[in-house]
């Protein structure tokens, strides 16, 4: 939320890489995940109702 409602600046470079520049001048690089990869996250154990 702060990145969109404060003086942050973003540029998209080749390959979908985002370069965020903070109001203090620091640069943060956000790279997309490799193509054709699957990311699993842990979920709360839930007992099926059947």
Buried (B, 14 or more C-beta within 10 A) or exposed (E): EEEEEEEEEEEEEEEEEEEBBBEEEEEEEEEEEEEEEEEEEEEEEEEEEE
